[in-house]
Amino acid sequence: MQSVRLEEAALLGPGYPNPDFERFNYTITYLHGVDGAEGDLVEGETIMVKNGMVFNVRRSDKS
């Protein structure tokens, strides 16, 4: 199995081919993970990935 970090998962979001972590915050949720895991991926965290996982990526302005 492979692992993924927040910065890598942000690349999965449509419309965010070049994430800008200086100007934007990214909120990433995931479903159908290893052993049914689901939750939020936070900065500095690494999770294991598998085929069939669903990632939701949302971008918001830093304020």
C-alpha positions in Angstrom: 0.0 0.0 0.0 1.0 3.6 -0.5 0.5 6.6 1.7 -0.5 10.2 0.9 0.0 13.5 2.6 -2.3 16.6 2.5 -0.1 18.3 -0.1 -0.3 15.3 -2.4 -4.0 14.8 -1.9 -4.7 18.4 -2.8 -3.5 17.6 -6.3 -6.5 15.2 -6.7 -9.0 18.0 -6.6 -10.4 19.0 -10.0 -9.4 22.6 -10.8 -6.4 22.6 -8.4 -3.6 21.2 -10.6 -1.1 23.6 -8.8 -2.2 24.0 -5.2 -1.1 27.3 -3.7 -0.5 26.6 0.0 0.7 30.2 0.6 -2.7 31.8 -0.4 -5.2 29.0 0.3 -6.3 26.5 2.9 -7.3 23.0 1.7 -9.8 20.9 3.4 -9.6 17.2 2.4 -12.0 14.5 3.5 -11.8 10.9 2.6 -14.0 7.8 2.5 -13.6 4.1 1.9 -10.1 4.0 3.3 -8.1 1.0 4.6 -10.3 -1.0 7.0 -13.2 1.4 6.2 -11.4 4.4 7.5 -12.9 7.9 6.8 -12.2 11.3 8.1 -10.3 14.6 7.5 -6.7 14.7 6.3 -4.8 17.4 8.1 -1.5 19.1 7.5 1.4 16.9 8.6 -0.7 13.7 8.6 -0.1 10.8 6.3 -2.8 8.1 5.6 -2.6 4.8 3.8 -4.5 4.7 0.5 -6.1 1.9 -1.5 -8.1 1.5 -4.7 -11.6 2.9 -4.5 -10.9 5.6 -1.9 -12.9 8.8 -2.4 -11.2 12.2 -1.7 -13.1 15.5 -1.5 -10.9 18.5 -1.8 -12.1 22.0 -1.0 -10.1 25.2 -1.2 -10.7 28.4 0.7 -8.9 31.8 1.0 -6.7 32.3 4.0 -7.9 35.2 6.0 
